[in-house]
Amino acid sequence: MVKINKFLSFIRIILKNPSLVNLILNSRIEAENKFKEYYTPIVALPQIDIEELSYEVPGTIESFLLDGSSLITDLQLLVTIAGRKEVNSYLEIGTWRGESVHNVAKLIDDCTTINLSKKEMLSMGWNPKYVEQHGILSGKNPKILHLDANTKTFDFSSLNKKYDLIFIDGDHSYEMVLHDTKKVFEHLVHEHSIVVWHDYAYNPQNIRYEVFRAILDGTGKENHPYLYHPKNTMCAIFIKNKLPVSVFDEMNIPERLFQIEIKQQPFSKNPL
Ligand SMILES: C[S@@+](CC[C@H](N)C(=O)[O-])C[C@H]1O[C@@H](n2cnc3c(N)ncnc32)[C@H](O)[C@@H]1O
């Protein structure tokens, strides 16, 4: 009886506000079910240690440590790759406050970012205070070319260039991660390019299955053997090296303890 009553009140709520159905359709459970439908028996990417990507893992990272900031280890991953001697150009899809490209630009002189224009964001009804914060950390850096564009309509071939490191961190819906990934692999990668996706996971132990599915669909089966999940990050990485891996287990007992020395300094707004 309790179950029937619950079901009836559920129907009443949905009838009053049909858009609540989206909460179910976009739920984590539904995303995981859909993933399993297509990709069973795959459950996660194999994991690697960040040290596998470079002998020198940089110690200093700058971050606002706010909502929307990447994890310190995500930024550490990007900077570690940026420190490889053969990595000299960087393309980023999705630049909010500019923390990721700001850190990378300390090591790479040739950085390009693609982000929606402020006009387009405002026309979509986004909070003006959110919009205003785009590029506050990266905007005035002469090493960084900020392109205003919607990747949905952007002509990627117009860049006429291949990049050593590409970071996909724009719209995280299945459709847009798929779109951005396909465009990147079609137009921007060379034989040794490294591609990193943010939000492969909600946190280092919880996979975001709609993004994972888009990465697998967008890269194509032939590239799946080169996909990894760097431990302690929310990222997935494509690198055409065979690296030592371990199996993902969200209940693993932690194997390392990070020491983080925190320093802070005042920051004054420096918009695009
Ligand atoms: C999670 S934030 C990126 C954070 C960034 N890595 C940083 O450190 O600033 C995602 C960004 O993607 C942008 N974005 C969303 N959809 C986009 C699209 N279709 N084309 C270009 N940029 C988009 C948003 O404006 C937002 O700034």
The ligand as an SDF file (V2000), in Angstrom:
LIG
                    3D

 27 29  0  0  0  0  0  0  0  0999 V2000
   33.9200   23.6660  -16.5760 C   0  0  0  0  0  0  0  0  0  0  0  0
   34.1260   25.1600  -17.4150 S   0  0  0  0  0  0  0  0  0  0  0  0
   35.8010   25.1180  -17.8840 C   0  0  0  0  0  0  0  0  0  0  0  0
   36.7860   25.4220  -16.7780 C   0  0  0  0  0  0  0  0  0  0  0  0
   38.1580   25.6770  -17.3290 C   0  0  0  0  0  0  0  0  0  0  0  0
   38.8950   24.4940  -17.6190 N   0  0  0  0  0  0  0  0  0  0  0  0
   38.9280   26.6460  -16.4870 C   0  0  0  0  0  0  0  0  0  0  0  0
   39.8850   26.2620  -15.8080 O   0  0  0  0  0  0  0  0  0  0  0  0
   38.5520   27.8050  -16.5380 O   0  0  0  0  0  0  0  0  0  0  0  0
   33.2720   24.8540  -18.9020 C   0  0  0  0  0  0  0  0  0  0  0  0
   33.2510   26.0360  -19.8690 C   0  0  0  0  0  0  0  0  0  0  0  0
   32.7800   25.5770  -21.1270 O   0  0  0  0  0  0  0  0  0  0  0  0
   32.1130   26.6520  -21.7540 C   0  0  0  0  0  0  0  0  0  0  0  0
   31.1980   26.0710  -22.7610 N   0  0  0  0  0  0  0  0  0  0  0  0
   30.0360   25.3900  -22.5460 C   0  0  0  0  0  0  0  0  0  0  0  0
   29.4970   25.0010  -23.7120 N   0  0  0  0  0  0  0  0  0  0  0  0
   30.3180   25.4250  -24.6950 C   0  0  0  0  0  0  0  0  0  0  0  0
   30.3000   25.3520  -26.1240 C   0  0  0  0  0  0  0  0  0  0  0  0
   29.2990   24.7220  -26.7660 N   0  0  0  0  0  0  0  0  0  0  0  0
   31.3030   25.9220  -26.8220 N   0  0  0  0  0  0  0  0  0  0  0  0
   32.3200   26.5560  -26.1830 C   0  0  0  0  0  0  0  0  0  0  0  0
   32.3970   26.6650  -24.8380 N   0  0  0  0  0  0  0  0  0  0  0  0
   31.4110   26.1120  -24.0960 C   0  0  0  0  0  0  0  0  0  0  0  0
   31.4040   27.3970  -20.6190 C   0  0  0  0  0  0  0  0  0  0  0  0
   31.2580   28.7440  -20.9350 O   0  0  0  0  0  0  0  0  0  0  0  0
   32.3680   27.1840  -19.4410 C   0  0  0  0  0  0  0  0  0  0  0  0
   33.1660   28.2970  -19.2740 O   0  0  0  0  0  0  0  0  0  0  0  0
  1  2  1  0
  2  3  1  0
  2 10  1  0
  3  4  1  0
  4  5  1  0
  5  6  1  0
  5  7  1  0
  7  8  2  0
  7  9  1  0
 10 11  1  0
 11 12  1  0
 11 26  1  0
 12 13  1  0
 13 14  1  0
 13 24  1  0
 14 15  1  0
 14 23  1  0
 15 16  2  0
 16 17  1  0
 17 18  1  0
 17 23  2  0
 18 19  1  0
 18 20  2  0
 20 21  1  0
 21 22  2  0
 22 23  1  0
 24 25  1  0
 24 26  1  0
 26 27  1  0
M  CHG  2   2   1   9  -1
M  END
$$$$
